[in-house]
Amino acid sequence: MQGKLSIWGRKTSSNVQALMWCIAELNLAYERYDIGHKFGGNDTPEFLEMNPNGTVPVLRDNGGEAIWETGAILRYLATQYGTGDFWPQQPQARANVDKWAEWAKINIAGTFTGPIFWRVVRTAAKDRDEKAIASALNVFHKYLQIAENQLTKQPFLAGEAFTLADIQFGHVLYRYFDIAIERASFPAVEQYYQNLTQRPAFAEHVMVSYDDLRAE
């Protein structure tokens, strides 16, 4: 029986957004505490006892042991509360979802958030390295082409149904399509993103203003 989930992390964190989107899709009860960035609190002894890295998100399920690292939290929730295609029971089917989830975490979130988003949004205009941004976009677009190839054949990243892989991949796309950058043409990804924006959980937890992250 599910109790209440406790989450530590600010809603403007992309990792927290992925977690909150997952929680909403699974229709789980939760309480979230603003921690990190302008809120601080992630360097206190109490928080570091939960997560010695001082990073968000952190989750406790019904007062249980603290779980950190977004991918680990998402897999825990999917295993504990996911049903059907979202996180299949059959090992081969689950591995297919998991490989795309891991791919998205490393090659989509990993090549976008720091190399592109931070350089565009979290760096003052006078300090931006436009050459580095263009180079990072070239790398990111090579990986996005892989997603394009997948989504040309099927409606979701790992197949015919919405899965955990879409959480790891899709949460990056709001910021990608929103920030002021030169985007390549990926029609299938663009349609996929438009479809995600129609999901209430995505609209509420991912399409969140990041204005307070902007550098002056």
Order of alpha helices (4+ residues) and beta strands (2+ residues): beta-alpha-beta-alpha-beta-beta-alpha-alpha-alpha-alpha-alpha-alpha
